[in-house]
């Protein structure tokens, strides 16, 4: 085996500069890359050498990517940075005697917006130094806050995602209440004979001070079943910030994540720091951004967790796109059992953001008859509507799943996507 070629100081400087600029791009796109990681990346490239694009990709990937959600950003940044400038071919010519031809480029699109913004950051900074400041009259423009409220989570930039996380954590909590059978003391209501008699005996029997009682009230438990498959990971990660805010204020919130298996992350979401809490969730889940098996996950929940958490007339939030691998019979049976075990089952589906969405998939049609509400969950406005719905006990007409099950229902009765 031949020893790797040792580059000269000038060549080493060029390699280091390219990797440093690439690391800055990743950092601006939202990937935490520090100086130590840059040093490790340069050393790894020099020691291992590169013979093709895959070698450089996986060498840098092993150093810079440490969490599941960062892989999408790394893919997009690598494709744009190293391919657009032809830097891979130049480094191949430096570190190897023969440079193989460039292969077909990959085209992941999930993180394109944030990576493109990172590339433009340096250009905008230089332009600000040379272009004079211009005052803009914004009286007739739409505010950035309004645009952020209606913007799809998957299309947000890194700064917009940070603002959305903060808004989700500060969002008003639902004030839903349910009436209990047990009665409690009250200033008015039905007469409480026992307390009335006890009070009159304490006064010698000469004065009858009527005491009253009424049914007690409490907030219903909230159970969240959140899909973390590849098509749902972007929405699920942001919604976990909303669930973290709920868990911080209420102890009766339970959160489960599922892809190919079911994982209880309630304990992780009870950590005070949101970033530490979400990192603990990522470390505790082994199937993030993988496949999805909704029927199997619901079966495991119904069998092992329903009796523990589905007491006290809870509200269940099912967050998934309904794209199922298992048989429709299993999915329909598990959905029916879950629906019978809770007071209210709300299905949150990001596919409703599409204007022409129709419930044609077999998995979606198998699930719809067993839910009470069918809502979108792709933007801050959609989450705000969810909070309003959780604060009331009645089902709204726009979220009625029958609007999607029966094709005879007119399109004007369906909820408009934002």
C-alpha positions as CSV (number, residue, x, y, z in Angstrom):
1,X,0.0,0.0,0.0
2,X,1.4,3.3,-1.1
3,X,1.8,6.1,1.5
4,X,-0.4,9.2,1.0
5,X,1.2,12.1,-0.8
6,X,2.4,14.8,1.6
7,X,1.3,18.2,0.2
8,X,3.6,21.2,0.2
9,X,3.0,24.2,2.5
10,X,1.5,26.2,-0.3
11,X,-0.9,23.3,-1.3
12,X,-1.7,22.7,2.4
13,X,-2.7,26.4,2.7
14,X,-5.1,26.1,-0.2
15,X,-6.7,22.9,1.2
16,X,-7.0,24.5,4.6
17,X,-8.6,27.7,3.2
18,X,-11.2,25.7,1.2
19,X,-12.2,23.6,4.2
20,X,-12.3,26.7,6.5
21,X,-14.7,28.5,4.1
22,X,-16.8,25.4,3.7
23,X,-17.0,25.1,7.5
24,X,-18.1,28.8,7.7
25,X,-20.9,28.0,5.2
26,X,-22.1,25.1,7.4
27,X,-22.0,27.3,10.5
28,X,-24.1,30.0,8.9
29,X,-26.6,27.4,7.6
30,X,-27.2,26.2,11.2
31,X,-24.7,23.4,11.7
32,X,-22.5,23.9,14.9
33,X,-19.0,23.7,13.5
34,X,-16.2,24.9,15.8
35,X,-12.5,25.6,15.2
36,X,-11.5,22.2,16.6
37,X,-13.7,20.5,14.0
38,X,-12.1,22.5,11.2
39,X,-8.6,21.4,12.4
40,X,-9.8,17.7,12.6
41,X,-11.2,18.0,9.1
42,X,-8.0,19.3,7.6
43,X,-5.9,16.6,9.3
44,X,-8.4,13.9,8.2
45,X,-8.2,15.0,4.6
46,X,-4.4,15.1,4.6
47,X,-3.9,11.8,6.4
48,X,-6.5,9.7,4.6
49,X,-6.1,11.3,1.1
50,X,-9.0,11.4,-1.4
51,X,-9.4,9.4,-4.6
52,X,-12.9,10.4,-5.5
53,X,-15.8,12.7,-4.5
54,X,-17.2,10.1,-2.1
55,X,-13.9,10.0,-0.1
56,X,-14.0,13.7,0.4
57,X,-17.7,13.7,1.2
58,X,-17.5,11.0,3.9
59,X,-14.3,12.3,5.4
60,X,-15.9,15.7,6.0
61,X,-19.2,14.1,6.9
62,X,-17.6,12.1,9.7
63,X,-16.1,15.3,11.2
64,X,-18.9,17.9,10.8
65,X,-22.1,15.9,11.0
66,X,-23.1,14.9,14.5
67,X,-26.9,15.0,14.5
68,X,-29.5,13.6,12.2
69,X,-31.0,16.9,11.1
70,X,-27.6,18.3,10.1
71,X,-27.1,15.7,7.3
72,X,-29.6,17.4,5.0
73,X,-27.8,20.8,5.3
74,X,-24.4,19.1,4.8
75,X,-25.6,17.4,1.6
76,X,-26.9,20.6,0.1
77,X,-23.8,22.6,1.2
78,X,-21.4,20.0,-0.2
79,X,-23.3,19.8,-3.5
80,X,-23.3,23.6,-4.0
81,X,-19.8,24.5,-2.6
82,X,-17.6,21.8,-4.0
83,X,-19.3,21.1,-7.3
84,X,-20.1,24.7,-8.3
85,X,-16.4,25.8,-8.0
86,X,-14.9,22.5,-9.2
87,X,-12.8,22.4,-6.0
88,X,-13.0,18.6,-5.7
89,X,-11.3,18.1,-9.0
90,X,-8.5,20.5,-8.0
91,X,-8.0,18.8,-4.7
92,X,-8.0,15.4,-6.4
93,X,-5.2,16.7,-8.7
94,X,-3.2,17.8,-5.7
95,X,-3.6,14.8,-3.5
96,X,-3.8,11.9,-6.0
97,X,-1.9,11.3,-9.2
98,X,-5.0,10.6,-11.3
99,X,-8.3,12.4,-10.9
100,X,-11.4,10.3,-11.8
101,X,-14.2,12.0,-13.8
102,X,-16.9,13.8,-11.8
103,X,-20.0,11.7,-11.2
104,X,-23.7,12.7,-11.3
105,X,-24.5,15.3,-8.7
106,X,-27.0,14.6,-5.9
107,X,-29.9,17.0,-5.5
108,X,-31.3,17.0,-2.0
109,X,-33.6,20.0,-1.6
110,X,-34.8,20.0,2.1
111,X,-32.1,22.4,3.3
112,X,-31.6,24.4,0.2
113,X,-33.0,27.7,1.5
114,X,-30.8,27.8,4.6
115,X,-27.6,26.8,2.7
116,X,-28.2,29.3,-0.1
117,X,-28.7,32.0,2.6
118,X,-25.3,31.0,4.1
119,X,-23.6,31.4,0.8
120,X,-25.0,34.9,0.3
121,X,-24.1,36.1,3.8
122,X,-20.5,37.1,2.8
123,X,-21.6,38.9,-0.4
124,X,-24.3,40.8,1.5
125,X,-21.7,41.9,4.1
126,X,-19.4,43.2,1.4
127,X,-22.2,45.0,-0.4
128,X,-23.3,46.7,2.8
129,X,-19.9,48.3,3.2
130,X,-20.0,49.8,-0.3
131,X,-23.6,50.6,-1.0
132,X,-25.0,53.7,0.7
133,X,-27.9,53.3,3.1
134,X,-31.4,53.8,1.5
135,X,-34.5,54.6,3.4
136,X,-37.5,52.5,2.4
137,X,-41.1,53.4,3.0
138,X,-42.8,50.2,4.3
139,X,-46.2,51.5,5.0
140,X,-47.8,49.4,2.2
141,X,-45.7,46.3,2.7
142,X,-46.5,43.1,4.6
143,X,-44.6,42.9,7.9
144,X,-42.0,40.2,8.4
145,X,-44.0,38.8,11.4
146,X,-47.1,38.3,9.2
147,X,-45.0,36.5,6.6
148,X,-43.4,34.3,9.2
149,X,-46.8,33.3,10.6
150,X,-48.0,31.9,7.3
151,X,-44.7,30.5,6.0
152,X,-44.2,26.8,5.7
153,X,-41.7,25.3,8.2
154,X,-39.9,23.4,5.5
155,X,-39.2,26.7,3.5
156,X,-37.9,28.7,6.4
157,X,-34.3,30.0,6.6
158,X,-32.1,29.4,9.7
159,X,-33.0,32.8,11.2
160,X,-36.7,32.2,10.6
161,X,-36.6,28.8,12.2
162,X,-35.0,30.3,15.3
163,X,-37.8,32.9,15.4
164,X,-40.4,30.2,14.9
165,X,-38.9,28.1,17.8
166,X,-39.1,31.1,20.1
167,X,-42.7,31.8,19.0
168,X,-43.8,28.2,19.5
169,X,-42.4,28.2,23.1
170,X,-44.2,31.5,23.9
171,X,-47.5,30.5,22.3
172,X,-50.6,30.7,24.5
173,X,-51.4,27.5,26.2
174,X,-54.9,25.8,25.7
175,X,-57.4,26.4,28.5
176,X,-59.6,23.4,27.9
177,X,-61.5,22.1,31.0
178,X,-63.5,19.0,31.6
179,X,-66.2,18.4,34.3
180,X,-65.5,15.8,37.0
181,X,-68.0,13.6,38.8
182,X,-66.5,14.4,42.2
183,X,-68.1,17.5,43.8
184,X,-66.2,20.3,45.5
185,X,-67.1,23.2,47.8
186,X,-68.4,26.3,46.0
187,X,-70.0,29.7,46.8
188,X,-73.1,28.8,44.8
189,X,-74.6,25.7,43.3
190,X,-76.4,22.7,44.9
191,X,-76.8,22.6,48.6
192,X,-74.3,20.5,50.5
193,X,-76.3,18.8,53.3
194,X,-73.3,17.4,55.2
195,X,-71.3,20.6,55.3
196,X,-74.5,22.6,56.1
197,X,-75.4,20.4,59.0
198,X,-71.8,20.4,60.3
199,X,-71.7,24.3,60.2
200,X,-75.0,24.6,62.0
201,X,-74.0,22.2,64.8
202,X,-70.8,24.3,65.3
203,X,-73.0,27.4,65.8
204,X,-75.3,25.6,68.4
205,X,-78.0,24.7,65.9
206,X,-79.6,28.2,66.1
207,X,-78.2,29.4,62.7
208,X,-78.4,27.4,59.5
209,X,-75.6,28.5,57.2
210,X,-76.2,27.0,53.8
211,X,-73.1,25.4,52.1
212,X,-73.0,24.6,48.4
213,X,-71.1,22.3,46.1
214,X,-70.6,21.9,42.4
215,X,-68.7,19.5,40.1
216,X,-65.0,20.0,40.0
217,X,-63.0,20.8,36.8
218,X,-59.6,20.0,35.6
219,X,-57.5,20.2,32.4
220,X,-57.6,17.0,30.4
221,X,-54.3,15.2,29.8
222,X,-52.6,15.8,26.5
223,X,-51.0,12.9,24.6
224,X,-48.8,13.6,21.5
225,X,-47.9,10.8,19.1
226,X,-45.4,12.4,16.7
227,X,-44.1,10.9,13.4
228,X,-40.3,11.4,12.9
229,X,-39.9,9.7,9.6
230,X,-37.9,11.4,6.7
231,X,-41.0,13.2,5.4
232,X,-42.0,14.5,8.8
233,X,-38.8,15.2,10.7
234,X,-38.6,18.9,9.7
235,X,-42.2,19.6,11.1
236,X,-41.8,17.2,14.1
237,X,-38.6,18.9,15.3
238,X,-40.3,22.3,15.4
239,X,-43.5,21.0,17.0
240,X,-41.4,19.5,19.8
241,X,-40.6,23.1,20.8
242,X,-44.3,23.7,21.2
243,X,-44.7,20.4,23.2
244,X,-41.7,21.4,25.3
245,X,-43.5,24.7,26.3
246,X,-46.7,22.7,27.2
247,X,-44.7,20.2,29.2
248,X,-43.0,23.0,31.2
249,X,-46.3,24.4,32.3
250,X,-48.3,21.2,32.7
251,X,-47.4,17.8,34.2
252,X,-50.1,15.9,32.4
253,X,-48.5,16.1,28.9
254,X,-47.0,12.9,27.5
255,X,-45.0,12.8,24.2
256,X,-44.2,9.8,22.1
257,X,-42.1,9.7,18.9
258,X,-42.4,7.0,16.3
259,X,-40.8,6.0,13.0
260,X,-40.2,2.3,12.8
261,X,-40.5,2.0,16.6
262,X,-42.2,3.9,19.5
263,X,-40.1,6.0,21.9
264,X,-41.4,7.8,25.0
265,X,-39.6,11.2,25.3
266,X,-41.7,12.7,28.0
267,X,-38.9,12.8,30.5
268,X,-36.5,14.5,28.0
269,X,-39.1,17.2,27.3
270,X,-39.3,18.1,31.0
271,X,-35.8,19.5,30.9
272,X,-35.9,23.3,31.4
273,X,-33.5,24.2,28.6
274,X,-35.2,23.6,25.2
275,X,-32.0,23.0,23.3
276,X,-30.8,20.5,25.9
277,X,-34.2,18.8,25.8
278,X,-34.3,18.4,22.1
279,X,-30.7,17.1,22.0
280,X,-31.7,14.5,24.6
281,X,-34.7,13.5,22.4
282,X,-32.4,13.1,19.4
283,X,-30.0,10.9,21.4
284,X,-32.7,8.8,22.8
285,X,-34.4,8.1,19.4
286,X,-32.6,5.6,17.1
287,X,-35.0,5.8,14.0
288,X,-35.0,9.5,13.3
289,X,-35.6,10.5,9.7
290,X,-36.0,6.8,8.7
291,X,-39.0,4.9,7.6
292,X,-42.5,4.8,9.2
293,X,-44.8,2.1,10.5
294,X,-47.8,3.8,11.9
295,X,-49.8,0.6,12.6
296,X,-47.0,-1.1,14.5
297,X,-46.3,2.1,16.6
298,X,-50.0,2.5,17.4
299,X,-50.2,-1.2,18.3
300,X,-47.3,-0.9,20.7
301,X,-48.8,2.3,22.3
302,X,-52.3,0.7,22.7
303,X,-50.8,-2.4,24.3
304,X,-48.1,-1.0,26.6
305,X,-49.0,2.7,27.2
306,X,-52.7,3.3,26.8
307,X,-53.7,2.2,30.4
308,X,-50.9,4.3,31.9
309,X,-51.5,7.6,30.1
310,X,-55.0,7.4,28.6
311,X,-56.9,8.1,31.9
312,X,-58.9,11.2,32.8
313,X,-60.5,11.8,29.4
314,X,-57.3,12.8,27.5
315,X,-56.9,14.6,24.2
316,X,-54.6,12.8,21.7
317,X,-52.6,14.6,19.0
318,X,-51.6,12.3,16.2
319,X,-48.9,14.1,14.1
320,X,-48.2,12.3,10.9
321,X,-48.7,12.5,7.1
322,X,-50.5,9.1,7.0
323,X,-48.1,7.5,4.5
324,X,-48.1,3.9,5.9
325,X,-46.2,0.7,5.0
326,X,-48.3,-1.8,7.0
327,X,-51.6,-3.2,5.9
328,X,-54.7,-1.0,6.1
329,X,-56.6,-3.6,8.2
330,X,-54.0,-3.3,11.0
331,X,-54.0,0.5,10.8
332,X,-57.8,0.8,10.9
333,X,-58.0,-1.6,13.9
334,X,-55.4,0.2,15.9
335,X,-56.9,3.7,15.1
336,X,-60.3,2.5,16.2
337,X,-58.9,1.2,19.5
338,X,-57.0,4.5,20.1
339,X,-60.1,6.6,19.2
340,X,-62.3,4.6,21.7
341,X,-59.7,5.1,24.5
342,X,-59.6,8.9,24.4
343,X,-62.0,11.8,24.7
344,X,-60.8,13.5,21.6
345,X,-58.4,12.5,18.7
346,X,-57.0,15.2,16.5
347,X,-54.9,14.3,13.5
348,X,-52.4,17.0,12.4
349,X,-51.2,16.5,8.9
350,X,-48.7,18.8,7.1
351,X,-49.9,17.6,3.7
352,X,-53.0,19.8,4.1
353,X,-50.7,22.7,3.2
354,X,-51.2,21.8,-0.5
355,X,-54.2,23.4,-2.1
356,X,-55.2,20.4,-4.2
357,X,-54.7,17.8,-1.4
358,X,-57.2,14.8,-1.6
359,X,-57.5,11.9,0.7
360,X,-56.8,9.2,-1.9
361,X,-54.0,7.2,-0.1
362,X,-55.3,4.0,1.5
363,X,-53.6,4.7,4.8
364,X,-55.2,8.2,5.0
365,X,-58.7,6.8,4.2
366,X,-58.3,4.1,6.7
367,X,-57.4,6.6,9.5
368,X,-59.9,9.4,8.8
369,X,-63.1,7.7,10.0
370,X,-61.5,7.3,13.5
371,X,-60.5,10.9,14.2
372,X,-62.5,13.8,15.5
373,X,-60.6,16.6,13.7
374,X,-58.3,16.8,10.7
375,X,-56.0,19.8,10.8
376,X,-52.9,21.2,9.1
377,X,-49.7,21.7,11.1
378,X,-47.2,23.3,8.7
379,X,-47.0,26.9,10.0
380,X,-47.3,29.1,13.0
381,X,-50.8,30.1,12.0
382,X,-51.8,26.4,11.9
383,X,-50.4,25.8,15.4
384,X,-52.2,28.9,16.6
385,X,-55.5,27.4,15.2
386,X,-54.6,24.2,17.0
387,X,-54.3,26.0,20.4
388,X,-57.7,27.6,19.8
389,X,-59.2,24.2,19.0
390,X,-57.7,22.7,22.1
391,X,-59.2,25.5,24.2
392,X,-62.8,24.4,23.1
393,X,-64.6,21.2,23.4
394,X,-66.6,21.3,20.1
395,X,-65.4,20.2,16.8
396,X,-65.1,23.0,14.2
397,X,-66.7,22.6,10.8
398,X,-63.5,23.3,8.8
399,X,-61.7,20.4,10.6
400,X,-64.4,17.8,10.1
401,X,-62.8,14.7,8.6
402,X,-66.0,14.0,6.7
403,X,-65.1,16.9,4.4
404,X,-62.2,14.8,3.1
405,X,-63.8,11.4,3.2
406,X,-66.8,12.1,1.0
407,X,-66.0,13.4,-2.5
408,X,-69.5,14.9,-2.8
409,X,-68.6,17.6,-0.3
410,X,-67.9,20.8,-2.1
411,X,-64.4,22.3,-2.1
412,X,-65.6,25.4,-0.4
413,X,-66.4,23.5,2.7
414,X,-62.8,22.4,3.1
415,X,-60.2,24.4,5.0
416,X,-58.1,26.8,3.0
417,X,-54.4,26.2,3.1
418,X,-52.1,29.0,4.3
